[in-house]
Amino acid sequence: MIKGVNKKIIEINNPDSLYFEKAVLYVRPNITILPEAVSQKEAQRVLSALISAKQGRNRILKYRRHIIILSLIGIIIAFLLFL
C-alpha cells in the first residue's frame, strides 16, 4: 500500500555540471513560510558546506600521506646512519 506523502522541497537544477543533474533539499515540516531570498541563501550554504567537507577530507588524506612518506624517509635515514 502506498501512503500519500506531503513534503516541501527545494530542487536545484544544474544542467552545466558534468557530474550532477540536480540537488533536492527537503524543507522541515514545521516551516510554513520560507522567503525566497532566505531559501536561496540557505540552499547555497548547505551545498557549499557539503562540498567543502568533501574537500577537507581529501586534504586530510593528502597530509596523512605526506606524513607517512616523510616518516618512512626518516626511518631509512636513521637506519643508514646507524649501520
PyMOL Python script that loads the backbone (N, CA, C, O; Angstrom):
from pymol import cmd

cmd.read_pdbstr("""\
ATOM      1  N   MET A   1       0.840  -1.163   0.000  1.00  0.00           N
ATOM      2  CA  MET A   1       0.000   0.000   0.000  1.00  0.00           C
ATOM      3  C   MET A   1       0.893   1.236   0.000  1.00  0.00           C
ATOM      4  O   MET A   1       1.867   1.295   0.750  1.00  0.00           O
ATOM      5  N   ILE A   2       0.576   2.204  -0.819  1.00  0.00           N
ATOM      6  CA  ILE A   2       1.338   3.446  -0.881  1.00  0.00           C
ATOM      7  C   ILE A   2       0.555   4.529  -0.159  1.00  0.00           C
ATOM      8  O   ILE A   2      -0.613   4.774  -0.464  1.00  0.00           O
ATOM      9  N   LYS A   3       1.199   5.167   0.788  1.00  0.00           N
ATOM     10  CA  LYS A   3       0.560   6.258   1.515  1.00  0.00           C
ATOM     11  C   LYS A   3       1.001   7.580   0.912  1.00  0.00           C
ATOM     12  O   LYS A   3       2.104   7.685   0.376  1.00  0.00           O
ATOM     13  N   GLY A   4       0.170   8.560   0.995  1.00  0.00           N
ATOM     14  CA  GLY A   4       0.499   9.882   0.475  1.00  0.00           C
ATOM     15  C   GLY A   4       1.535  10.568   1.343  1.00  0.00           C
ATOM     16  O   GLY A   4       1.488  10.485   2.570  1.00  0.00           O
ATOM     17  N   VAL A   5       2.455  11.235   0.709  1.00  0.00           N
ATOM     18  CA  VAL A   5       3.500  11.969   1.417  1.00  0.00           C
ATOM     19  C   VAL A   5       3.432  13.410   0.962  1.00  0.00           C
ATOM     20  O   VAL A   5       3.419  13.696  -0.235  1.00  0.00           O
ATOM     21  N   ASN A   6       3.390  14.307   1.915  1.00  0.00           N
ATOM     22  CA  ASN A   6       3.311  15.723   1.592  1.00  0.00           C
ATOM     23  C   ASN A   6       4.557  16.408   2.141  1.00  0.00           C
ATOM     24  O   ASN A   6       4.590  16.800   3.308  1.00  0.00           O
ATOM     25  N   LYS A   7       5.566  16.550   1.315  1.00  0.00           N
ATOM     26  CA  LYS A   7       6.825  17.177   1.721  1.00  0.00           C
ATOM     27  C   LYS A   7       7.074  18.400   0.862  1.00  0.00           C
ATOM     28  O   LYS A   7       6.800  18.397  -0.338  1.00  0.00           O
ATOM     29  N   LYS A   8       7.595  19.444   1.484  1.00  0.00           N
ATOM     30  CA  LYS A   8       8.020  20.622   0.734  1.00  0.00           C
ATOM     31  C   LYS A   8       9.490  20.433   0.390  1.00  0.00           C
ATOM     32  O   LYS A   8      10.291  20.056   1.245  1.00  0.00           O
ATOM     33  N   ILE A   9       9.838  20.693  -0.855  1.00  0.00           N
ATOM     34  CA  ILE A   9      11.221  20.512  -1.285  1.00  0.00           C
ATOM     35  C   ILE A   9      11.700  21.740  -2.040  1.00  0.00           C
ATOM     36  O   ILE A   9      10.910  22.530  -2.556  1.00  0.00           O
ATOM     37  N   ILE A  10      13.015  21.873  -2.086  1.00  0.00           N
ATOM     38  CA  ILE A  10      13.671  22.848  -2.954  1.00  0.00           C
ATOM     39  C   ILE A  10      14.523  22.026  -3.904  1.00  0.00           C
ATOM     40  O   ILE A  10      15.386  21.261  -3.474  1.00  0.00           O
ATOM     41  N   GLU A  11      14.280  22.185  -5.177  1.00  0.00           N
ATOM     42  CA  GLU A  11      15.017  21.432  -6.193  1.00  0.00           C
ATOM     43  C   GLU A  11      15.932  22.402  -6.927  1.00  0.00           C
ATOM     44  O   GLU A  11      15.477  23.411  -7.468  1.00  0.00           O
ATOM     45  N   ILE A  12      17.212  22.093  -6.943  1.00  0.00           N
ATOM     46  CA  ILE A  12      18.203  22.949  -7.589  1.00  0.00           C
ATOM     47  C   ILE A  12      18.725  22.211  -8.811  1.00  0.00           C
ATOM     48  O   ILE A  12      19.401  21.189  -8.690  1.00  0.00           O
ATOM     49  N   ASN A  13      18.408  22.731  -9.982  1.00  0.00           N
ATOM     50  CA  ASN A  13      18.861  22.122 -11.236  1.00  0.00           C
ATOM     51  C   ASN A  13      20.170  22.760 -11.670  1.00  0.00           C
ATOM     52  O   ASN A  13      20.345  23.974 -11.565  1.00  0.00           O
ATOM     53  N   ASN A  14      21.088  21.933 -12.157  1.00  0.00           N
ATOM     54  CA  ASN A  14      22.372  22.427 -12.640  1.00  0.00           C
ATOM     55  C   ASN A  14      22.718  21.686 -13.926  1.00  0.00           C
ATOM     56  O   ASN A  14      23.456  20.701 -13.895  1.00  0.00           O
ATOM     57  N   PRO A  15      22.192  22.152 -15.056  1.00  0.00           N
ATOM     58  CA  PRO A  15      22.444  21.439 -16.311  1.00  0.00           C
ATOM     59  C   PRO A  15      23.879  21.572 -16.815  1.00  0.00           C
ATOM     60  O   PRO A  15      24.289  20.807 -17.688  1.00  0.00           O
ATOM     61  N   ASP A  16      24.652  22.524 -16.287  1.00  0.00           N
ATOM     62  CA  ASP A  16      26.023  22.744 -16.744  1.00  0.00           C
ATOM     63  C   ASP A  16      27.030  21.790 -16.106  1.00  0.00           C
ATOM     64  O   ASP A  16      28.153  21.665 -16.594  1.00  0.00           O
ATOM     65  N   SER A  17      26.648  21.123 -15.031  1.00  0.00           N
ATOM     66  CA  SER A  17      27.572  20.231 -14.333  1.00  0.00           C
ATOM     67  C   SER A  17      27.784  18.943 -15.117  1.00  0.00           C
ATOM     68  O   SER A  17      26.853  18.398 -15.710  1.00  0.00           O
ATOM     69  N   LEU A  18      29.022  18.469 -15.108  1.00  0.00           N
ATOM     70  CA  LEU A  18      29.335  17.199 -15.759  1.00  0.00           C
ATOM     71  C   LEU A  18      28.873  16.004 -14.933  1.00  0.00           C
ATOM     72  O   LEU A  18      28.631  14.928 -15.479  1.00  0.00           O
ATOM     73  N   TYR A  19      28.747  16.187 -13.617  1.00  0.00           N
ATOM     74  CA  TYR A  19      28.511  15.063 -12.724  1.00  0.00           C
ATOM     75  C   TYR A  19      27.119  15.035 -12.105  1.00  0.00           C
ATOM     76  O   TYR A  19      26.558  13.960 -11.894  1.00  0.00           O
ATOM     77  N   PHE A  20      26.554  16.209 -11.810  1.00  0.00           N
ATOM     78  CA  PHE A  20      25.292  16.252 -11.075  1.00  0.00           C
ATOM     79  C   PHE A  20      24.228  16.978 -11.878  1.00  0.00           C
ATOM     80  O   PHE A  20      24.472  18.037 -12.456  1.00  0.00           O
ATOM     81  N   GLU A  21      23.052  16.391 -11.900  1.00  0.00           N
ATOM     82  CA  GLU A  21      21.932  16.986 -12.617  1.00  0.00           C
ATOM     83  C   GLU A  21      21.161  17.938 -11.719  1.00  0.00           C
ATOM     84  O   GLU A  21      20.814  19.044 -12.132  1.00  0.00           O
ATOM     85  N   LYS A  22      20.890  17.507 -10.480  1.00  0.00           N
ATOM     86  CA  LYS A  22      20.142  18.358  -9.563  1.00  0.00           C
ATOM     87  C   LYS A  22      20.386  17.945  -8.120  1.00  0.00           C
ATOM     88  O   LYS A  22      20.846  16.839  -7.835  1.00  0.00           O
ATOM     89  N   ALA A  23      20.066  18.865  -7.220  1.00  0.00           N
ATOM     90  CA  ALA A  23      20.110  18.598  -5.782  1.00  0.00           C
ATOM     91  C   ALA A  23      18.701  18.828  -5.244  1.00  0.00           C
ATOM     92  O   ALA A  23      18.019  19.767  -5.654  1.00  0.00           O
ATOM     93  N   VAL A  24      18.276  17.978  -4.336  1.00  0.00           N
ATOM     94  CA  VAL A  24      16.946  18.101  -3.746  1.00  0.00           C
ATOM     95  C   VAL A  24      17.116  18.288  -2.246  1.00  0.00           C
ATOM     96  O   VAL A  24      17.731  17.459  -1.575  1.00  0.00           O
ATOM     97  N   LEU A  25      16.569  19.381  -1.722  1.00  0.00           N
ATOM     98  CA  LEU A  25      16.623  19.678  -0.293  1.00  0.00           C
ATOM     99  C   LEU A  25      15.204  19.617   0.257  1.00  0.00           C
ATOM    100  O   LEU A  25      14.294  20.223  -0.310  1.00  0.00           O
ATOM    101  N   TYR A  26      15.009  18.903   1.339  1.00  0.00           N
ATOM    102  CA  TYR A  26      13.690  18.780   1.956  1.00  0.00           C
ATOM    103  C   TYR A  26      13.548  19.840   3.043  1.00  0.00           C
ATOM    104  O   TYR A  26      14.408  19.966   3.916  1.00  0.00           O
ATOM    105  N   VAL A  27      12.463  20.594   2.983  1.00  0.00           N
ATOM    106  CA  VAL A  27      12.184  21.641   3.971  1.00  0.00           C
ATOM    107  C   VAL A  27      11.587  20.976   5.210  1.00  0.00           C
ATOM    108  O   VAL A  27      10.763  20.068   5.102  1.00  0.00           O
ATOM    109  N   ARG A  28      12.004  21.431   6.371  1.00  0.00           N
ATOM    110  CA  ARG A  28      11.492  20.864   7.624  1.00  0.00           C
ATOM    111  C   ARG A  28       9.970  21.056   7.696  1.00  0.00           C
ATOM    112  O   ARG A  28       9.446  22.069   7.234  1.00  0.00           O
ATOM    113  N   PRO A  29       9.271  20.081   8.276  1.00  0.00           N
ATOM    114  CA  PRO A  29       7.801  20.148   8.293  1.00  0.00           C
ATOM    115  C   PRO A  29       7.242  21.325   9.086  1.00  0.00           C
ATOM    116  O   PRO A  29       6.138  21.789   8.798  1.00  0.00           O
ATOM    117  N   ASN A  30       7.985  21.817  10.084  1.00  0.00           N
ATOM    118  CA  ASN A  30       7.464  22.910  10.902  1.00  0.00           C
ATOM    119  C   ASN A  30       7.608  24.279  10.230  1.00  0.00           C
ATOM    120  O   ASN A  30       7.112  25.266  10.771  1.00  0.00           O
ATOM    121  N   ILE A  31       8.263  24.373   9.083  1.00  0.00           N
ATOM    122  CA  ILE A  31       8.416  25.638   8.363  1.00  0.00           C
ATOM    123  C   ILE A  31       7.203  25.823   7.460  1.00  0.00           C
ATOM    124  O   ILE A  31       6.951  25.010   6.570  1.00  0.00           O
ATOM    125  N   THR A  32       6.451  26.905   7.697  1.00  0.00           N
ATOM    126  CA  THR A  32       5.260  27.152   6.879  1.00  0.00           C
ATOM    127  C   THR A  32       5.514  28.195   5.808  1.00  0.00           C
ATOM    128  O   THR A  32       5.001  28.082   4.696  1.00  0.00           O
ATOM    129  N   ILE A  33       6.303  29.212   6.134  1.00  0.00           N
ATOM    130  CA  ILE A  33       6.614  30.272   5.168  1.00  0.00           C
ATOM    131  C   ILE A  33       8.126  30.347   5.025  1.00  0.00           C
ATOM    132  O   ILE A  33       8.853  30.431   6.015  1.00  0.00           O
ATOM    133  N   LEU A  34       8.585  30.317   3.789  1.00  0.00           N
ATOM    134  CA  LEU A  34      10.021  30.358   3.521  1.00  0.00           C
ATOM    135  C   LEU A  34      10.275  31.411   2.447  1.00  0.00           C
ATOM    136  O   LEU A  34      10.027  31.162   1.267  1.00  0.00           O
ATOM    137  N   PRO A  35      10.773  32.599   2.850  1.00  0.00           N
ATOM    138  CA  PRO A  35      11.051  33.634   1.851  1.00  0.00           C
ATOM    139  C   PRO A  35      12.083  33.145   0.834  1.00  0.00           C
ATOM    140  O   PRO A  35      13.005  32.409   1.186  1.00  0.00           O
ATOM    141  N   GLU A  36      11.926  33.552  -0.415  1.00  0.00           N
ATOM    142  CA  GLU A  36      12.790  33.061  -1.487  1.00  0.00           C
ATOM    143  C   GLU A  36      14.253  33.429  -1.254  1.00  0.00           C
ATOM    144  O   GLU A  36      15.140  32.611  -1.498  1.00  0.00           O
ATOM    145  N   ALA A  37      14.513  34.646  -0.787  1.00  0.00           N
ATOM    146  CA  ALA A  37      15.901  35.069  -0.553  1.00  0.00           C
ATOM    147  C   ALA A  37      16.558  34.196   0.512  1.00  0.00           C
ATOM    148  O   ALA A  37      17.718  33.805   0.379  1.00  0.00           O
ATOM    149  N   VAL A  38      15.810  33.896   1.562  1.00  0.00           N
ATOM    150  CA  VAL A  38      16.348  33.058   2.636  1.00  0.00           C
ATOM    151  C   VAL A  38      16.590  31.645   2.117  1.00  0.00           C
ATOM    152  O   VAL A  38      17.630  31.049   2.399  1.00  0.00           O
ATOM    153  N   SER A  39      15.640  31.110   1.364  1.00  0.00           N
ATOM    154  CA  SER A  39      15.784  29.738   0.883  1.00  0.00           C
ATOM    155  C   SER A  39      16.961  29.603  -0.073  1.00  0.00           C
ATOM    156  O   SER A  39      17.681  28.606  -0.020  1.00  0.00           O
ATOM    157  N   GLN A  40      17.173  30.583  -0.946  1.00  0.00           N
ATOM    158  CA  GLN A  40      18.308  30.523  -1.869  1.00  0.00           C
ATOM    159  C   GLN A  40      19.629  30.602  -1.120  1.00  0.00           C
ATOM    160  O   GLN A  40      20.555  29.842  -1.402  1.00  0.00           O
ATOM    161  N   LYS A  41      19.716  31.523  -0.166  1.00  0.00           N
ATOM    162  CA  LYS A  41      20.958  31.688   0.597  1.00  0.00           C
ATOM    163  C   LYS A  41      21.257  30.433   1.422  1.00  0.00           C
ATOM    164  O   LYS A  41      22.401  29.981   1.474  1.00  0.00           O
ATOM    165  N   GLU A  42      20.236  29.875   2.062  1.00  0.00           N
ATOM    166  CA  GLU A  42      20.431  28.682   2.885  1.00  0.00           C
ATOM    167  C   GLU A  42      20.784  27.470   2.026  1.00  0.00           C
ATOM    168  O   GLU A  42      21.626  26.661   2.414  1.00  0.00           O
ATOM    169  N   ALA A  43      20.152  27.339   0.871  1.00  0.00           N
ATOM    170  CA  ALA A  43      20.468  26.227  -0.034  1.00  0.00           C
ATOM    171  C   ALA A  43      21.920  26.315  -0.497  1.00  0.00           C
ATOM    172  O   ALA A  43      22.617  25.301  -0.544  1.00  0.00           O
ATOM    173  N   GLN A  44      22.377  27.510  -0.835  1.00  0.00           N
ATOM    174  CA  GLN A  44      23.774  27.687  -1.244  1.00  0.00           C
ATOM    175  C   GLN A  44      24.716  27.355  -0.099  1.00  0.00           C
ATOM    176  O   GLN A  44      25.769  26.754  -0.313  1.00  0.00           O
ATOM    177  N   ARG A  45      24.341  27.745   1.127  1.00  0.00           N
ATOM    178  CA  ARG A  45      25.187  27.476   2.291  1.00  0.00           C
ATOM    179  C   ARG A  45      25.303  25.968   2.531  1.00  0.00           C
ATOM    180  O   ARG A  45      26.393  25.461   2.797  1.00  0.00           O
ATOM    181  N   VAL A  46      24.182  25.259   2.437  1.00  0.00           N
ATOM    182  CA  VAL A  46      24.191  23.810   2.670  1.00  0.00           C
ATOM    183  C   VAL A  46      25.037  23.101   1.623  1.00  0.00           C
ATOM    184  O   VAL A  46      25.858  22.248   1.961  1.00  0.00           O
ATOM    185  N   LEU A  47      24.844  23.446   0.361  1.00  0.00           N
ATOM    186  CA  LEU A  47      25.608  22.793  -0.701  1.00  0.00           C
ATOM    187  C   LEU A  47      27.090  23.139  -0.609  1.00  0.00           C
ATOM    188  O   LEU A  47      27.939  22.282  -0.852  1.00  0.00           O
ATOM    189  N   SER A  48      27.410  24.382  -0.261  1.00  0.00           N
ATOM    190  CA  SER A  48      28.815  24.770  -0.094  1.00  0.00           C
ATOM    191  C   SER A  48      29.455  24.002   1.059  1.00  0.00           C
ATOM    192  O   SER A  48      30.609  23.585   0.969  1.00  0.00           O
ATOM    193  N   ALA A  49      28.702  23.818   2.142  1.00  0.00           N
ATOM    194  CA  ALA A  49      29.230  23.073   3.288  1.00  0.00           C
ATOM    195  C   ALA A  49      29.509  21.622   2.905  1.00  0.00           C
ATOM    196  O   ALA A  49      30.514  21.052   3.331  1.00  0.00           O
ATOM    197  N   LEU A  50      28.634  21.024   2.111  1.00  0.00           N
ATOM    198  CA  LEU A  50      28.862  19.642   1.667  1.00  0.00           C
ATOM    199  C   LEU A  50      30.105  19.543   0.797  1.00  0.00           C
ATOM    200  O   LEU A  50      30.897  18.611   0.939  1.00  0.00           O
ATOM    201  N   ILE A  51      30.276  20.498  -0.099  1.00  0.00           N
ATOM    202  CA  ILE A  51      31.436  20.488  -0.992  1.00  0.00           C
ATOM    203  C   ILE A  51      32.720  20.708  -0.203  1.00  0.00           C
ATOM    204  O   ILE A  51      33.708  20.005  -0.419  1.00  0.00           O
ATOM    205  N   SER A  52      32.717  21.685   0.716  1.00  0.00           N
ATOM    206  CA  SER A  52      33.940  21.968   1.473  1.00  0.00           C
ATOM    207  C   SER A  52      34.274  20.821   2.425  1.00  0.00           C
ATOM    208  O   SER A  52      35.451  20.569   2.684  1.00  0.00           O
ATOM    209  N   ALA A  53      33.273  20.126   2.951  1.00  0.00           N
ATOM    210  CA  ALA A  53      33.545  18.976   3.818  1.00  0.00           C
ATOM    211  C   ALA A  53      34.262  17.885   3.033  1.00  0.00           C
ATOM    212  O   ALA A  53      35.193  17.263   3.545  1.00  0.00           O
ATOM    213  N   LYS A  54      33.843  17.653   1.816  1.00  0.00           N
ATOM    214  CA  LYS A  54      34.493  16.649   0.965  1.00  0.00           C
ATOM    215  C   LYS A  54      35.929  17.064   0.673  1.00  0.00           C
ATOM    216  O   LYS A  54      36.840  16.238   0.732  1.00  0.00           O
ATOM    217  N   GLN A  55      36.136  18.348   0.356  1.00  0.00           N
ATOM    218  CA  GLN A  55      37.488  18.827   0.068  1.00  0.00           C
ATOM    219  C   GLN A  55      38.362  18.747   1.308  1.00  0.00           C
ATOM    220  O   GLN A  55      39.557  18.469   1.204  1.00  0.00           O
ATOM    221  N   GLY A  56      37.785  18.987   2.481  1.00  0.00           N
ATOM    222  CA  GLY A  56      38.541  18.891   3.725  1.00  0.00           C
ATOM    223  C   GLY A  56      39.030  17.478   3.982  1.00  0.00           C
ATOM    224  O   GLY A  56      40.165  17.283   4.417  1.00  0.00           O
ATOM    225  N   ARG A  57      38.182  16.484   3.717  1.00  0.00           N
ATOM    226  CA  ARG A  57      38.597  15.091   3.890  1.00  0.00           C
ATOM    227  C   ARG A  57      39.730  14.743   2.934  1.00  0.00           C
ATOM    228  O   ARG A  57      40.671  14.046   3.315  1.00  0.00           O
ATOM    229  N   ASN A  58      39.649  15.223   1.698  1.00  0.00           N
ATOM    230  CA  ASN A  58      40.713  14.956   0.728  1.00  0.00           C
ATOM    231  C   ASN A  58      42.021  15.592   1.179  1.00  0.00           C
ATOM    232  O   ASN A  58      43.087  15.002   1.008  1.00  0.00           O
ATOM    233  N   ARG A  59      41.951  16.786   1.751  1.00  0.00           N
ATOM    234  CA  ARG A  59      43.145  17.487   2.217  1.00  0.00           C
ATOM    235  C   ARG A  59      43.784  16.725   3.375  1.00  0.00           C
ATOM    236  O   ARG A  59      45.008  16.614   3.441  1.00  0.00           O
ATOM    237  N   ILE A  60      42.965  16.199   4.287  1.00  0.00           N
ATOM    238  CA  ILE A  60      43.492  15.426   5.414  1.00  0.00           C
ATOM    239  C   ILE A  60      44.193  14.172   4.913  1.00  0.00           C
ATOM    240  O   ILE A  60      45.271  13.829   5.399  1.00  0.00           O
ATOM    241  N   LEU A  61      43.593  13.483   3.944  1.00  0.00           N
ATOM    242  CA  LEU A  61      44.230  12.283   3.395  1.00  0.00           C
ATOM    243  C   LEU A  61      45.553  12.615   2.731  1.00  0.00           C
ATOM    244  O   LEU A  61      46.510  11.849   2.837  1.00  0.00           O
ATOM    245  N   LYS A  62      45.616  13.757   2.042  1.00  0.00           N
ATOM    246  CA  LYS A  62      46.857  14.164   1.384  1.00  0.00           C
ATOM    247  C   LYS A  62      47.944  14.423   2.429  1.00  0.00           C
ATOM    248  O   LYS A  62      49.082  13.990   2.249  1.00  0.00           O
ATOM    249  N   TYR A  63      47.613  15.122   3.517  1.00  0.00           N
ATOM    250  CA  TYR A  63      48.597  15.388   4.561  1.00  0.00           C
ATOM    251  C   TYR A  63      49.012  14.100   5.255  1.00  0.00           C
ATOM    252  O   TYR A  63      50.178  13.949   5.622  1.00  0.00           O
ATOM    253  N   ARG A  64      48.096  13.180   5.441  1.00  0.00           N
ATOM    254  CA  ARG A  64      48.423  11.907   6.077  1.00  0.00           C
ATOM    255  C   ARG A  64      49.449  11.156   5.236  1.00  0.00           C
ATOM    256  O   ARG A  64      50.391  10.572   5.771  1.00  0.00           O
ATOM    257  N   ARG A  65      49.262  11.174   3.921  1.00  0.00           N
ATOM    258  CA  ARG A  65      50.227  10.514   3.028  1.00  0.00           C
ATOM    259  C   ARG A  65      51.597  11.165   3.148  1.00  0.00           C
ATOM    260  O   ARG A  65      52.613  10.471   3.199  1.00  0.00           O
ATOM    261  N   HIS A  66      51.632  12.495   3.193  1.00  0.00           N
ATOM    262  CA  HIS A  66      52.912  13.196   3.325  1.00  0.00           C
ATOM    263  C   HIS A  66      53.610  12.810   4.629  1.00  0.00           C
ATOM    264  O   HIS A  66      54.816  12.564   4.643  1.00  0.00           O
ATOM    265  N   ILE A  67      52.861  12.759   5.702  1.00  0.00           N
ATOM    266  CA  ILE A  67      53.450  12.413   7.000  1.00  0.00           C
ATOM    267  C   ILE A  67      54.007  10.990   6.973  1.00  0.00           C
ATOM    268  O   ILE A  67      55.100  10.747   7.484  1.00  0.00           O
ATOM    269  N   ILE A  68      53.279  10.066   6.394  1.00  0.00           N
ATOM    270  CA  ILE A  68      53.750   8.676   6.316  1.00  0.00           C
ATOM    271  C   ILE A  68      55.016   8.582   5.473  1.00  0.00           C
ATOM    272  O   ILE A  68      55.972   7.909   5.856  1.00  0.00           O
ATOM    273  N   ILE A  69      55.024   9.252   4.332  1.00  0.00           N
ATOM    274  CA  ILE A  69      56.203   9.218   3.452  1.00  0.00           C
ATOM    275  C   ILE A  69      57.407   9.834   4.143  1.00  0.00           C
ATOM    276  O   ILE A  69      58.500   9.269   4.105  1.00  0.00           O
ATOM    277  N   LEU A  70      57.219  10.997   4.779  1.00  0.00           N
ATOM    278  CA  LEU A  70      58.334  11.642   5.481  1.00  0.00           C
ATOM    279  C   LEU A  70      58.823  10.783   6.650  1.00  0.00           C
ATOM    280  O   LEU A  70      60.024  10.730   6.916  1.00  0.00           O
ATOM    281  N   SER A  71      57.918  10.121   7.338  1.00  0.00           N
ATOM    282  CA  SER A  71      58.317   9.238   8.440  1.00  0.00           C
ATOM    283  C   SER A  71      59.153   8.071   7.926  1.00  0.00           C
ATOM    284  O   SER A  71      60.170   7.718   8.521  1.00  0.00           O
ATOM    285  N   LEU A  72      58.720   7.479   6.823  1.00  0.00           N
ATOM    286  CA  LEU A  72      59.492   6.373   6.244  1.00  0.00           C
ATOM    287  C   LEU A  72      60.877   6.827   5.797  1.00  0.00           C
ATOM    288  O   LEU A  72      61.859   6.110   5.990  1.00  0.00           O
ATOM    289  N   ILE A  73      60.959   8.011   5.204  1.00  0.00           N
ATOM    290  CA  ILE A  73      62.265   8.550   4.799  1.00  0.00           C
ATOM    291  C   ILE A  73      63.148   8.752   6.021  1.00  0.00           C
ATOM    292  O   ILE A  73      64.339   8.443   5.989  1.00  0.00           O
ATOM    293  N   GLY A  74      62.562   9.273   7.108  1.00  0.00           N
ATOM    294  CA  GLY A  74      63.317   9.466   8.345  1.00  0.00           C
ATOM    295  C   GLY A  74      63.820   8.158   8.922  1.00  0.00           C
ATOM    296  O   GLY A  74      64.953   8.080   9.398  1.00  0.00           O
ATOM    297  N   ILE A  75      62.990   7.135   8.884  1.00  0.00           N
ATOM    298  CA  ILE A  75      63.394   5.819   9.392  1.00  0.00           C
ATOM    299  C   ILE A  75      64.532   5.246   8.556  1.00  0.00           C
ATOM    300  O   ILE A  75      65.480   4.679   9.100  1.00  0.00           O
ATOM    301  N   ILE A  76      64.444   5.390   7.244  1.00  0.00           N
ATOM    302  CA  ILE A  76      65.505   4.888   6.359  1.00  0.00           C
ATOM    303  C   ILE A  76      66.813   5.626   6.612  1.00  0.00           C
ATOM    304  O   ILE A  76      67.871   5.001   6.671  1.00  0.00           O
ATOM    305  N   ILE A  77      66.756   6.944   6.761  1.00  0.00           N
ATOM    306  CA  ILE A  77      67.972   7.734   7.027  1.00  0.00           C
ATOM    307  C   ILE A  77      68.572   7.330   8.369  1.00  0.00           C
ATOM    308  O   ILE A  77      69.786   7.157   8.477  1.00  0.00           O
ATOM    309  N   ALA A  78      67.729   7.177   9.394  1.00  0.00           N
ATOM    310  CA  ALA A  78      68.233   6.771  10.708  1.00  0.00           C
ATOM    311  C   ALA A  78      68.868   5.384  10.639  1.00  0.00           C
ATOM    312  O   ALA A  78      69.904   5.150  11.262  1.00  0.00           O
ATOM    313  N   PHE A  79      68.274   4.481   9.904  1.00  0.00           N
ATOM    314  CA  PHE A  79      68.821   3.136   9.744  1.00  0.00           C
ATOM    315  C   PHE A  79      70.185   3.187   9.067  1.00  0.00           C
ATOM    316  O   PHE A  79      71.113   2.495   9.484  1.00  0.00           O
ATOM    317  N   LEU A  80      70.309   4.011   8.014  1.00  0.00           N
ATOM    318  CA  LEU A  80      71.577   4.116   7.292  1.00  0.00           C
ATOM    319  C   LEU A  80      72.662   4.775   8.140  1.00  0.00           C
ATOM    320  O   LEU A  80      73.835   4.424   8.016  1.00  0.00           O
ATOM    321  N   LEU A  81      72.290   5.722   8.997  1.00  0.00           N
ATOM    322  CA  LEU A  81      73.269   6.390   9.854  1.00  0.00           C
ATOM    323  C   LEU A  81      73.811   5.455  10.935  1.00  0.00           C
ATOM    324  O   LEU A  81      74.972   5.574  11.328  1.00  0.00           O
ATOM    325  N   PHE A  82      72.991   4.539  11.413  1.00  0.00           N
ATOM    326  CA  PHE A  82      73.414   3.658  12.493  1.00  0.00           C
ATOM    327  C   PHE A  82      74.032   2.356  12.005  1.00  0.00           C
ATOM    328  O   PHE A  82      74.311   1.476  12.819  1.00  0.00           O
ATOM    329  N   LEU A  83      74.254   2.207  10.717  1.00  0.00           N
ATOM    330  CA  LEU A  83      74.904   0.994  10.193  1.00  0.00           C
ATOM    331  C   LEU A  83      76.361   0.986  10.468  1.00  0.00           C
ATOM    332  O   LEU A  83      77.055   0.041  10.094  1.00  0.00           O
TER     333      LEU A  83
END
""", "prot")
cmd.dss("prot")
cmd.show_as("cartoon", "prot")
cmd.util.cbc("prot")
cmd.orient("prot")
